[in-house]
Amino acid sequence: MRKKIGNKVLILGGGRWGQITYNNLLNENFIGTLQIVSKSLELRNSILKKKNIKVQRVLNYKRIKNYNLISICKNNVTKIQYLKKLNNFKNILVIEKPVIVKRNINSFLSSFYKKNFYVSLPWFFETKIKSKLDKFINTNPIKNIKFIWFDCSEKKHGLLKKFDKDIFYTEDIFSHIFSILYNKKTNSKKLRFLSFHIKNNIEYLSFEYNKIRIDLECSNKINKKIKKIVFNGNKKKIGYIKILDKCFYTNDSKKKNKMKFHKKSDALKLQYKYLLKNKNLLVFKNLGSKQILYQNSLYKFCKKSLI
């Protein structure tokens, strides 16, 4: 067994995502101590791989300085409340997405950028999918990319998904879409929202990024599960990437080439390893700042579009 490094990690929240984060980080050699804080978590009904742990019911703010990283896995309102209370935390603080700041966005971003704070964006670390997307864009005259993103509340990782009722599903998954599109070449490009509407419980969003029109068709209210990225040229389908839980498929219509790739479920783990090892964090920080900014704009845009 490899010797563990003494990083101490604290997870705030015992809901589905807090438990998934705990399981992903359990028994990793770069973490020495892993603690979870939750008022309501019942171990016998949990999906935690380790059932004999001691759950901390109340956060002791006097002891947080001992942790190398704190991860906030709560709903949007509680996340913002925790951020205010943890404002003086010196080490790494990770906020589980989406982060929707409804007031004083500029001052929030300024504070976020100055501190050692990050947004949890695991799709940024799905390197195989991102590299295939970049290859489609760099080798073809892409005019439009369409994301088809249907999800339902069926059990995954052993627990039913509980979607945030205070936001649209478009807002919930926007950080995934943006994380996949974002790279070093496009980090200075501006995003412009074009339209948003809902029809038959399906949400439709259009925006422009890097001179490409991006369309999102999504829903969490239909008994349907599919994740697909379709690439189009001038009235011509160029290819697609179909994403499944354990693998993904690429289809290049031009080359008439179909390929299957195994998809490792380690993107979340890679993210925390990346942060704790203090690799080139500037790119990830820039991605988080842009995501917060666009998430705030998207919140206003969706709300205004349906008035």
C-alpha positions in Angstrom: 0.0 0.0 0.0 1.3 3.4 -1.0 2.1 5.9 1.8 -0.5 8.6 2.1 0.4 12.3 1.9 -0.9 14.3 4.8 -3.5 16.5 2.9 -6.6 17.1 5.0 -9.9 17.5 3.2 -13.2 18.6 4.6 -16.5 18.1 2.7 -19.4 20.3 3.7 -22.7 18.5 2.9 -23.9 15.0 3.2 -26.2 15.0 0.2 -25.8 13.0 -3.0 -22.9 15.0 -4.4 -21.1 15.3 -1.0 -21.2 11.5 -0.7 -20.0 11.0 -4.3 -17.1 13.4 -3.6 -16.3 11.5 -0.4 -16.2 8.1 -2.3 -14.1 9.5 -5.0 -11.4 10.8 -2.6 -11.5 7.9 -0.2 -8.3 5.8 -0.1 -6.4 8.2 -2.4 -2.7 8.4 -1.5 -2.6 12.2 -1.8 -5.2 12.6 1.0 -4.4 11.7 4.6 -7.6 12.8 6.4 -11.1 13.0 4.9 -13.9 14.4 7.0 -17.6 15.1 6.1 -19.9 17.6 7.8 -23.7 17.0 7.7 -26.6 17.6 10.1 -28.8 15.0 8.5 -26.6 12.2 6.9 -27.6 8.7 8.0 -24.8 6.3 7.4 -27.0 3.2 7.0 -29.0 4.9 4.2 -26.0 6.4 2.6 -23.9 5.3 -0.4 -20.6 6.0 1.5 -18.1 3.2 0.9 -17.0 3.5 4.5 -19.9 3.1 7.0 -18.0 3.3 10.3 -16.9 6.9 10.0 -17.7 9.7 12.5 -19.8 12.4 10.7 -19.3 15.8 12.1 -22.7 17.4 12.6 -21.6 21.0 13.1 -18.7 22.8 11.5 -16.1 24.0 13.9 -14.8 27.2 12.4 -11.9 27.3 14.8 -10.4 24.1 13.4 -10.8 24.8 9.7 -7.3 26.2 9.4 -6.0 22.7 9.8 -7.5 21.6 6.5 -5.7 21.9 3.2 -8.9 21.9 1.2 -12.6 22.5 2.0 -15.3 21.4 -0.6 -18.8 22.9 -0.3 -21.3 20.5 -1.7 -24.6 22.3 -0.9 -27.4 24.1 -2.8 -26.7 27.5 -4.2 -28.1 29.6 -1.3 -26.2 27.6 1.3 -23.0 27.7 -0.8 -23.1 31.5 -0.8 -23.7 31.6 3.0 -20.8 29.3 3.6 -18.6 31.4 1.3 -19.2 34.4 3.4 -18.4 32.6 6.7 -15.3 31.0 5.1 -14.1 34.2 3.6 -10.9 34.3 5.6 -10.0 30.6 4.9 -6.4 30.7 3.6 -6.1 27.3 1.9 -8.0 25.8 -1.0 -11.8 26.2 -1.1 -13.8 24.4 -3.7 -17.4 25.4 -4.5 -19.6 22.7 -6.1 -21.4 24.2 -9.2 -23.5 26.0 -10.2 -22.6 29.2 -8.5 -25.3 31.8 -9.2 -24.5 35.2 -7.6 -27.6 37.4 -7.9 -26.1 40.6 -6.5 -22.8 42.5 -6.6 -21.2 40.1 -9.1 -18.2 42.3 -9.8 -17.2 42.5 -6.1 -17.8 38.8 -5.7 -15.5 37.9 -8.7 -12.8 40.3 -7.4 -12.8 38.5 -4.0 -13.0 35.1 -5.7 -10.0 35.8 -7.9 -7.8 37.2 -5.1 -8.4 34.2 -2.8 -7.5 30.5 -3.2 -11.1 29.7 -4.2 -12.2 27.5 -7.1 -15.4 26.2 -8.7 -15.7 22.4 -9.0 -15.8 21.7 -12.8 -15.0 18.0 -13.3 -15.9 18.0 -17.0 -12.9 20.2 -17.6 -10.9 17.1 -16.8 -12.7 14.8 -19.2 -9.6 15.1 -21.4 -10.6 12.5 -24.0 -13.9 14.1 -24.8 -12.4 17.6 -24.8 -9.6 16.5 -27.2 -12.0 14.9 -29.6 -14.2 18.1 -29.5 -11.1 20.3 -30.2 -10.1 18.0 -33.1 -13.6 18.3 -34.7 -13.4 22.1 -34.4 -9.7 22.4 -35.6 -10.1 20.1 -38.6 -13.6 21.0 -39.9 -15.4 24.2 -40.8 -17.8 24.0 -37.8 -20.7 26.5 -37.9 -22.8 25.0 -35.2 -22.4 22.6 -32.2 -25.5 21.2 -30.6 -25.5 19.7 -27.1 -28.4 17.2 -26.5 -28.4 16.7 -22.7 -31.3 14.7 -21.2 -31.2 13.4 -17.7 -33.8 12.0 -15.2 -34.0 11.5 -11.5 -33.2 7.8 -11.7 -30.6 6.3 -9.3 -27.0 6.9 -10.2 -24.2 6.1 -7.8 -27.0 4.6 -5.6 -29.1 7.7 -4.9 -31.9 9.5 -6.7 -30.9 12.8 -8.2 -32.6 15.8 -6.6 -32.5 18.7 -9.0 -32.5 22.3 -7.7 -36.1 23.6 -8.1 -35.0 27.2 -7.9 -33.1 27.2 -11.2 -33.7 25.9 -14.7 -32.0 22.7 -15.8 -30.1 24.8 -18.4 -28.5 26.7 -15.5 -27.7 23.4 -13.7 -25.7 21.9 -16.6 -24.3 25.1 -18.2 -21.0 24.7 -16.3 -20.6 21.2 -17.9 -21.2 22.6 -21.4 -18.9 25.5 -20.9 -16.2 23.3 -19.3 -16.2 21.1 -22.4 -15.9 24.0 -24.8 -13.3 26.0 -22.8 -9.6 25.7 -23.6 -6.5 27.9 -23.6 -7.1 29.2 -27.1 -10.7 30.3 -26.4 -10.3 31.6 -22.8 -10.3 35.2 -24.0 -13.3 34.8 -26.3 -16.6 36.3 -25.2 -19.8 34.4 -25.0 -23.1 36.0 -26.1 -26.5 34.5 -25.2 -29.0 34.6 -28.1 -32.3 32.9 -27.1 -34.0 30.7 -24.4 -37.4 29.1 -24.4 -39.2 26.0 -23.0 -41.5 23.8 -25.0 -43.0 20.5 -23.8 -40.7 20.4 -20.8 -37.6 20.7 -23.0 -35.4 23.7 -22.5 -33.6 25.3 -25.5 -30.7 27.7 -25.2 -28.6 29.3 -28.0 -25.4 31.3 -27.6 -22.3 32.2 -29.5 -18.8 31.4 -28.4 -15.6 31.6 -30.4 -17.6 32.5 -33.5 -19.6 29.3 -33.3 -23.3 29.0 -32.6 -23.9 26.7 -29.7 -27.4 25.1 -29.2 -28.4 23.3 -26.1 -31.5 21.1 -25.9 -32.0 19.6 -22.5 -34.5 18.4 -19.9 -34.6 16.6 -16.5 -38.4 16.2 -16.6 -38.6 13.6 -19.3 -38.0 9.9 -18.9 -35.0 10.0 -21.3 -31.3 9.8 -20.9 -28.9 10.9 -23.6 -25.8 13.0 -23.8 -24.7 13.9 -27.3 -22.6 16.6 -29.0 -23.4 17.1 -32.7 -21.1 19.1 -35.1 -22.6 20.8 -38.1 -21.1 22.7 -41.0 -23.0 24.6 -43.7 -26.3 22.6 -43.6 -24.2 19.4 -43.3 -23.7 17.1 -40.3 -20.0 16.6 -39.8 -20.0 14.2 -36.9 -21.0 13.6 -33.3 -19.7 12.5 -29.8 -22.1 10.3 -27.9 -21.4 10.1 -24.1 -22.3 7.1 -22.0 -21.5 6.4 -18.3 -18.6 4.1 -19.1 -17.6 5.0 -22.6 -18.2 7.4 -25.5 -18.4 7.1 -29.2 -17.2 9.4 -32.0 -18.6 9.4 -35.5 -16.7 11.4 -38.2 -19.1 11.6 -41.2 -16.4 13.1 -43.4 -13.9 10.3 -42.8 -16.7 7.7 -42.3 -14.9 6.8 -39.1 -16.5 5.4 -35.9 -14.5 5.0 -32.7 -15.2 3.8 -29.2 -13.3 5.1 -26.1 -13.5 3.9 -22.5 -14.4 6.8 -20.2 -12.9 6.6 -16.8 -14.9 7.9 -13.9 -12.0 9.8 -12.4 -12.5 13.4 -13.5 -13.6 14.5 -10.1 -10.6 12.8 -8.5 -8.2 14.4 -11.0 -9.6 17.8 -10.2 -8.8 17.5 -6.5 -5.4 16.0 -7.2 -4.7 18.9 -9.6 -5.6 21.4 -6.9 -3.8 19.8 -4.0 -0.6 19.4 -6.1 -0.8 23.1 -7.0 -0.3 22.6 -10.7 -0.9 25.4 -13.2 -4.0 26.7 -11.4 -4.4 29.9 -13.4 -6.2 28.3 -16.3 -8.6 26.6 -13.9 -9.1 29.8 -11.9 -9.9 31.7 -15.2 -12.4 29.0 -16.1 -14.1 29.3 -12.7 -14.3 33.1 -12.9 -15.8 33.0 -16.4 -18.2 30.4 -15.4 -19.5 32.5 -12.5 -19.8 35.5 -14.7 -21.7 33.7 -17.4 -23.8 31.8 -14.9 -25.0 35.1 -13.5 -25.8 36.4 -17.0 -27.6 33.2 -17.9 -29.8 33.5 -14.7 -30.9 37.0 -15.8 -31.3 36.0 -19.4 -33.5 32.9 -18.8 -35.7 34.8 -16.3 -36.1 37.8 -18.7 -36.7 35.5 -21.8 -39.8 33.9 -20.1 -41.5 37.2 -18.9 
